[in-house]
Amino acid sequence: MQKLSTTFMMFILGAFWFGLATPQSALAHCQIPCGIYDDYARVQSMLENAATVDKSARLIRELSGKTDAQSQNQLVRWVMNKEDHAQQVIATISDYFLTQRVKPSQKDYTQRLEKHHAVIIAAMQAKQNVDAKHAESLTKAIQALAKYYPEHKH
């Protein structure tokens, strides 16, 4: 039992360090003014990521007391999934919205900056915790951006 627990912890640490050492690709979009990017779709994608974070955290909580190999395997997979989807939200905010859509010339620049930063903080907290309140905070923070990026009917 102790050997399984030690092995599991070594695997988690190894996966964590591998994730830090591996180059992360940004799913946001290029940083050129191509004009074809759909802001509303990016918000919807981040809401989907937040739902995945929430589900992952729930399943981590459900699997946390189990010590069989299959449960441990699934636990690791859900941890990695939660991390990945929270990181995708952070990348979308920082690599796309903050670099291309939030501009000092906007009258409500400070308010927009605060709301976008709140999403990054909520995503970071959701990565660090499995309590449902963090996933809920992430969803609410993303929803607060929706007014800036309404759906455009073509």
N, C-alpha and C positions, 0 to 999 in steps of 0.2 A: 504494500500500500504506500509506504513512504517512498519507495523507488519510483512508483508511478507518478506520485505527486512531484517529485524532484524532476523527473523526465518531462512532465507537463510544463513545469515552470521554465525549464531550459528551452523547451520548444517555443513557448510564448516570448521569451526574451530574444531568442534567435529570430523569430518572425518579426518582432518589433525592430530590431537592429537592421534586418534585411530591408524592411520597409523604409527606414531612414537612409540607407545606403543606396537604394535603387532609385534612379531618376524617376520622378513623377511626371507624367504627361498631363498637361492642363486640358480639360475637356471644354473650356470656355469658348474660345474662338480666337482667331488671329487678332493681332493688334494693329490692323490697318483699316482705314475707313472704307470698307467694301460696301456698306449700306444694306447688306442682305441679312443681317442678324435679327432674330426675333426675340426681343427682350421678354415678352410675355411667356414665350416657350421656355426661356431659361428660368424664369421664376417657377413655372410649373415643374420643370425638371428638378429644381432645388426642393420643392415640396415633396416630390417623389423620393428624393434622397432622404429627406427628413422622415418620411413614413418608413423607409427602409431602416433608418437608424432606430426608430421606435420599435419596429418588429425585432430587429437584432437584439436590442437591449432586453426586450421581453423574453426572448428565447435564451439569452445568456442567463437571465435570472432563473428560468426554469431548469436549465442544465447545470447550474452551479453546484448543486449538492451531489451530483452523480459522479461516480468514480470509474465506471466501466470505460473501456477504450473507445467505443463508438460515441458515447456521450462526450468524452473529453475531446475527441476529434471534432465533433460538431460544435462544441463550445469554442474551440480555437477558430473554426471557420466563421462563426457568428461574430466573434471579436474582430477578426480581420475585416469582415464585411461592414461592420459598424464604423470602424476606423476609415475605411475607404470612402464610404458614402458621406460621412461628415467632412472628410478632406475634399471631396468633390464640391461641396457647398462652399468651403473656404476658397478653393481655387476659382470658382465661378465669380464670387464676390470680388476677390482681389485682382484676378487676372482679366476680368472683363468689366464688371460694373464700376469698380473704383478707378480703373485706368481709362475707361472710355465713356461712362455715362454720368458719373458724378463730377461736376465741373465747378470750379470756384466762381464762375460767372452766374451760376444759378442763384436766384434770390434766396432760396431755402437751402443753400449749400451745407450749412452747419447741421441742420436737421437731417438732411439726406445722409451726410457723412456719419452721423451718430446712428442712424437706423441701419446702415450697411455694416458698420462696425459691430453693432449689436448682434447681427447674424453671425459674424466671425466668432465673437465671444461665445455665443450660444452653441455653435458647432464645436468649438474647442471643449466646452464643458460637457457636451454630449459624447465626445470622444473619451473623456476622462471618467465618465460615470455611467451606470446602468439604471439609475433611478428614472422612472417614466417622466418625472417633472422636467428633466433636461431635454428630452426629445420633444416634449410639449412646448417648452420655451423656444426651441429651435424652430418649430413649425410656426409659432406665433410671430417670431422675429421675421421670418420670411414673408408671412402674410402681410406684415406691416409695410413691405416694399411694393405690394401689388398696386397700390394707388399710383405709383410712379411709372409703372409698366403695364398699362391696360392692354387688353387684347384688341388688335386691329383687324377688323373685318375687311376682307379684300373684295 
